[in-house]
Amino acid sequence: MHPMQTLLEPSSIAVIGASETEGKTGYILMKNLVDNGYKGGIYPINPNAMEIFGYRTYRTVLDVPHEIDLAFLLIPGQLVNHVLVQCGEKNVKSAVIVSAGFAEVGEHGLKAQSELEDVIRKSGIRCIGPNTIGLVNKQKNLLASFVPFQNWKDGPVAIGAQSGIFAGALATELMEMKTQRFGVCKSLSFGNMIDLDETDFLEYAWRDPASKIIAFYLERIKRPRPFFSLANKIKKEKPIIILKSGRTEYGGKAALSHTGSMPIKDNLLDIAFRQYGIVRTYTLQEFLATLKAFAYQPLPQGNKVGVITFSGASGVMASDEIHQSGLKLARFTQKTLKKIRNILPEWQPIHNPADIWVALGIERNKAVYKESVQAVLEDENTDILLCILLALPNSDVPDIREVFEPIVEKHYGKPIFVVIIGGKIKERWTDELEGLNIPIYSETSVAVKAIRSMFAYYRIKAIEAPNPS
Amino acid sequence: MHPMQTLLEPSSIAVIGASETEGKTGYILMKNLVDNGYKGGIYPINPNAMEIFGYRTYRTVLDVPHEIDLAFLLIPGQLVNHVLVQCGEKNVKSAVIVSAGFAEVGEHGLKAQSELEDVIRKSGIRCIGPNTIGLVNKQKNLLASFVPFQNWKDGPVAIGAQSGIFAGALATELMEMKTQRFGVCKSLSFGNMIDLDETDFLEYAWRDPASKIIAFYLERIKRPRPFFSLANKIKKEKPIIILKSGRTEYGGKAALSHTGSMPIKDNLLDIAFRQYGIVRTYTLQEFLATLKAFAYQPLPQGNKVGVITFSGASGVMASDEIHQSGLKLARFTQKTLKKIRNILPEWQPIHNPADIWVALGIERNKAVYKESVQAVLEDENTDILLCILLALPNSDVPDIREVFEPIVEKHYGKPIFVVIIGGKIKERWTDELEGLNIPIYSETSVAVKAIRSMFAYYRIKAIEAPNPS
């Protein structure tokens, strides 16, 4: 059995520190479990209540007359050791230690953490934390976190994040903001990684059918050797995408004080990421943009980008970004040029980027969008479509979904990326197009970074990496 | 008189191609003029109408019995020369040539453009275009463009943009999207720059009291020598911020076909920008982020950034970006550390970035935000505050304006930058804080790029650049 199995697929959960008081972490956790329809046993542990959310409470885990797969510890740091000993006696299989005040708070906390490590080792319980916000497994309707998430959307991405609160804010952004709404099937915040770590999560996500894309936010790699060796094994099956911070002198120091991480030199990590088939991203927006692309679109089968724009300037900026990212501008075939020429005035020259603005005119906008997009997707020399739309009243259409839906259904097998610049119309278009799994970006450079990440993974899949010695 | 004066401050305008038909460019332009309260004379030119928007129409400019400062040409390209000759006879002083089909369409257009150049030279009329969307001068209530802008917000930024439609989309984004709403006092789209160009606009904006920040989107510098020499003269008075595209091989080619621009080697331009005191940005989001920072905040007096975060991970990522941008993390004074220690539990270590998360607790959130932000702004070693907020239910406050308003009023003279990560609460906070002229960003790396741009300009002002020979 995988060490993370009872953690992510528990048959029963004891909530140690469950609460009836609205707003308390022990309340929110209970609410998250109940509201999301978790089917296993729920045992609130609280010596001062009889019933919480309709569930009978117990004084301690030892009083629960059922097996407990997972204990969720929402108690002050100084009580953790004692409670974990009880969990050990009860034969609890795994634990989420939310409590903070360990390695992340410096010397005093390091001592507490080393004692905690001893207790965990002796108990045989597999843990995440301390200093974690919990985990999510949509396939088990399990939303085990003290962050009040709403409408968690299922999807192909599994995210393991070292930092608790940050992961919470990130997930909240993903769930609540219209432009960031790709789905996440598994999410786990490692916290201080006293026991289970990034390598365990990588292995779990590899074997999990729902996890098609494996993503990490990390400040350190706790066990580099097994991590990279496993990544190397997985890389052709599932993309592994990482946002690794603490890459500079300042960042390294901050990571050290944040999670007690001793950094590996970043240039060495960079080499390892490349060698073992991990796609690295450098900023949060690049990370999210990349995940959205992988979640929504098929892999490109090459690096030749066909660009449709509705302003020359957008085309120039896209060309700069494509060049800088090591991608190529496709050379359209004669057939494609002819198709585009059909929708443009005779005098308008056609290149890649193809600037289609002059073809627009309210009543024919739909046809213009459709024909240009289709022409580029059908182009034999094009692997990827990047379409930069201007959301202006004169370029609007009543329902842009109608334009793209039949195109998406045709399955050209080529990824589509859309950038939208403009005003209010942008919000409506974004909504409509993301509903078709077309990833929308507000900034061309970010879209091109997502394309670059996808192409990087295409190469990882296509090309045998030299065997590292 | 400055050659752009009658263009941007006309006493009267002839709209050649004015229309009564809703949606037509000649209709939107008339509507923009009338709705925004332009006080000068308006003379619609249209041989087929008696009256447009209540204004008497004329067959040609020659039939107008008043002086005309500015003619706005919304007519097919092949009629432009003829109409300009009439404008010359009428002694019209300046013209906006919207018509397209010139250098931007290749060989055929180049010939037309060279003929147009002759006509303009002979007429003595000062022109922008062809292929422009027009101009805006908020100080004259002049919104002379065929893009239907709503609620154009006045402000300290003057923008000159080479590309028409793109400038339109950009302005629409600025005016309509809540997160991009810094004000613009002058806006002008150069188009193909047959006559008036970037150097003329730079000079105009320099002398214009409303223009505090001068911004350019350019694909080429038409007259590099006078442009850089003028920039060098202006640089200590007003910041000049540029987004120059066409910087790579692909981008250069695209620019060539877009506006017929022969590019200067980008590395040479980079040197010139630095030498003559122009702040360069590389992507649209960096450009907008920088303009917002300049529009809202005072210049920093150094490069030492104090960072407040509510998650360790945000602090690590901010540290990476600060290091990479050549900025410094401030070393907080003992006094500052003591102030922050007062709001944190004893065991929580304090560094820069200061991670304040554990201090939060619904009922005291306001005090925590206020005291931490104030402590860092009062810190003697800190020049700049970067605050990374997490928009989560447990970190919320009913009115975040109340926290920041007294702080903003205290005028510490240090710029404040706020990044917000999270869900729905983010929209409310953004709205409230941008109302106080605090620039909000969704991404730390973008905020840090804006800080870097501001610091770059501080150095331009503070340090005498070596005299180029």
Chai-1 contact restraints between the chains, C-beta under 6 A:
chainA,res_idxA,chainB,res_idxB,connection_type,confidence,min_distance_angstrom,max_distance_angstrom,comment,restraint_id
A,V105,B,W347,contact,1.0,0.0,6.0,A-B,restraint_1
A,V105,B,Q348,contact,1.0,0.0,6.0,A-B,restraint_2
A,V105,B,P349,contact,1.0,0.0,6.0,A-B,restraint_3
A,G106,B,P349,contact,1.0,0.0,6.0,A-B,restraint_4
A,H108,B,W347,contact,1.0,0.0,6.0,A-B,restraint_5
A,P148,B,P393,contact,1.0,0.0,6.0,A-B,restraint_6
A,S163,B,S311,contact,1.0,0.0,6.0,A-B,restraint_7
A,S163,B,G312,contact,1.0,0.0,6.0,A-B,restraint_8
A,S163,B,A313,contact,1.0,0.0,6.0,A-B,restraint_9
A,I165,B,S311,contact,1.0,0.0,6.0,A-B,restraint_10
A,I165,B,W357,contact,1.0,0.0,6.0,A-B,restraint_11
A,F166,B,S311,contact,1.0,0.0,6.0,A-B,restraint_12
A,F166,B,A313,contact,1.0,0.0,6.0,A-B,restraint_13
A,F166,B,S314,contact,1.0,0.0,6.0,A-B,restraint_14
A,A169,B,L390,contact,1.0,0.0,6.0,A-B,restraint_15
A,A169,B,L392,contact,1.0,0.0,6.0,A-B,restraint_16
A,A169,B,I421,contact,1.0,0.0,6.0,A-B,restraint_17
A,A169,B,G422,contact,1.0,0.0,6.0,A-B,restraint_18
A,T172,B,L392,contact,1.0,0.0,6.0,A-B,restraint_19
A,T172,B,G422,contact,1.0,0.0,6.0,A-B,restraint_20
A,T172,B,G423,contact,1.0,0.0,6.0,A-B,restraint_21
A,E173,B,G422,contact,1.0,0.0,6.0,A-B,restraint_22
A,E173,B,G423,contact,1.0,0.0,6.0,A-B,restraint_23
A,E176,B,G423,contact,1.0,0.0,6.0,A-B,restraint_24
A,E176,B,K424,contact,1.0,0.0,6.0,A-B,restraint_25
A,E219,B,V316,contact,1.0,0.0,6.0,A-B,restraint_26
A,S245,B,V316,contact,1.0,0.0,6.0,A-B,restraint_27
A,S245,B,M317,contact,1.0,0.0,6.0,A-B,restraint_28
A,S245,B,D320,contact,1.0,0.0,6.0,A-B,restraint_29
A,G246,B,V316,contact,1.0,0.0,6.0,A-B,restraint_30
A,R247,B,D320,contact,1.0,0.0,6.0,A-B,restraint_31
A,T248,B,D320,contact,1.0,0.0,6.0,A-B,restraint_32
A,T248,B,H323,contact,1.0,0.0,6.0,A-B,restraint_33
A,T248,B,Q324,contact,1.0,0.0,6.0,A-B,restraint_34
A,E249,B,H323,contact,1.0,0.0,6.0,A-B,restraint_35
A,Y250,B,S319,contact,1.0,0.0,6.0,A-B,restraint_36
A,Y250,B,I322,contact,1.0,0.0,6.0,A-B,restraint_37
A,Y250,B,H323,contact,1.0,0.0,6.0,A-B,restraint_38
A,Y250,B,L329,contact,1.0,0.0,6.0,A-B,restraint_39
A,G251,B,V316,contact,1.0,0.0,6.0,A-B,restraint_40
A,G251,B,S319,contact,1.0,0.0,6.0,A-B,restraint_41
A,G251,B,D320,contact,1.0,0.0,6.0,A-B,restraint_42
A,A254,B,G315,contact,1.0,0.0,6.0,A-B,restraint_43
A,A254,B,V316,contact,1.0,0.0,6.0,A-B,restraint_44
A,A254,B,S319,contact,1.0,0.0,6.0,A-B,restraint_45
A,A254,B,P353,contact,1.0,0.0,6.0,A-B,restraint_46
A,A255,B,V316,contact,1.0,0.0,6.0,A-B,restraint_47
A,S257,B,H351,contact,1.0,0.0,6.0,A-B,restraint_48
A,H258,B,G312,contact,1.0,0.0,6.0,A-B,restraint_49
A,H258,B,V316,contact,1.0,0.0,6.0,A-B,restraint_50
A,T283,B,S445,contact,1.0,0.0,6.0,A-B,restraint_51
A,Q285,B,E443,contact,1.0,0.0,6.0,A-B,restraint_52
A,S311,B,S163,contact,1.0,0.0,6.0,A-B,restraint_53
A,S311,B,I165,contact,1.0,0.0,6.0,A-B,restraint_54
A,S311,B,F166,contact,1.0,0.0,6.0,A-B,restraint_55
A,G312,B,S163,contact,1.0,0.0,6.0,A-B,restraint_56
A,G312,B,H258,contact,1.0,0.0,6.0,A-B,restraint_57
A,A313,B,S163,contact,1.0,0.0,6.0,A-B,restraint_58
A,A313,B,F166,contact,1.0,0.0,6.0,A-B,restraint_59
A,S314,B,F166,contact,1.0,0.0,6.0,A-B,restraint_60
A,G315,B,A254,contact,1.0,0.0,6.0,A-B,restraint_61
A,V316,B,E219,contact,1.0,0.0,6.0,A-B,restraint_62
A,V316,B,S245,contact,1.0,0.0,6.0,A-B,restraint_63
A,V316,B,G246,contact,1.0,0.0,6.0,A-B,restraint_64
A,V316,B,G251,contact,1.0,0.0,6.0,A-B,restraint_65
A,V316,B,A254,contact,1.0,0.0,6.0,A-B,restraint_66
A,V316,B,A255,contact,1.0,0.0,6.0,A-B,restraint_67
A,V316,B,H258,contact,1.0,0.0,6.0,A-B,restraint_68
A,M317,B,S245,contact,1.0,0.0,6.0,A-B,restraint_69
A,S319,B,Y250,contact,1.0,0.0,6.0,A-B,restraint_70
A,S319,B,G251,contact,1.0,0.0,6.0,A-B,restraint_71
A,S319,B,A254,contact,1.0,0.0,6.0,A-B,restraint_72
A,D320,B,S245,contact,1.0,0.0,6.0,A-B,restraint_73
A,D320,B,R247,contact,1.0,0.0,6.0,A-B,restraint_74
A,D320,B,T248,contact,1.0,0.0,6.0,A-B,restraint_75
A,D320,B,G251,contact,1.0,0.0,6.0,A-B,restraint_76
A,I322,B,Y250,contact,1.0,0.0,6.0,A-B,restraint_77
A,H323,B,T248,contact,1.0,0.0,6.0,A-B,restraint_78
A,H323,B,E249,contact,1.0,0.0,6.0,A-B,restraint_79
A,H323,B,Y250,contact,1.0,0.0,6.0,A-B,restraint_80
A,Q324,B,T248,contact,1.0,0.0,6.0,A-B,restraint_81
A,L329,B,Y250,contact,1.0,0.0,6.0,A-B,restraint_82
A,W347,B,V105,contact,1.0,0.0,6.0,A-B,restraint_83
A,W347,B,H108,contact,1.0,0.0,6.0,A-B,restraint_84
A,Q348,B,V105,contact,1.0,0.0,6.0,A-B,restraint_85
A,P349,B,V105,contact,1.0,0.0,6.0,A-B,restraint_86
A,P349,B,G106,contact,1.0,0.0,6.0,A-B,restraint_87
A,H351,B,S257,contact,1.0,0.0,6.0,A-B,restraint_88
A,P353,B,A254,contact,1.0,0.0,6.0,A-B,restraint_89
A,W357,B,I165,contact,1.0,0.0,6.0,A-B,restraint_90
A,L390,B,A169,contact,1.0,0.0,6.0,A-B,restraint_91
A,L392,B,A169,contact,1.0,0.0,6.0,A-B,restraint_92
A,L392,B,T172,contact,1.0,0.0,6.0,A-B,restraint_93
A,P393,B,P148,contact,1.0,0.0,6.0,A-B,restraint_94
A,I421,B,A169,contact,1.0,0.0,6.0,A-B,restraint_95
A,G422,B,A169,contact,1.0,0.0,6.0,A-B,restraint_96
A,G422,B,T172,contact,1.0,0.0,6.0,A-B,restraint_97
A,G422,B,E173,contact,1.0,0.0,6.0,A-B,restraint_98
A,G423,B,T172,contact,1.0,0.0,6.0,A-B,restraint_99
A,G423,B,E173,contact,1.0,0.0,6.0,A-B,restraint_100
A,G423,B,E176,contact,1.0,0.0,6.0,A-B,restraint_101
A,K424,B,E176,contact,1.0,0.0,6.0,A-B,restraint_102
A,E443,B,Q285,contact,1.0,0.0,6.0,A-B,restraint_103
A,S445,B,T283,contact,1.0,0.0,6.0,A-B,restraint_104
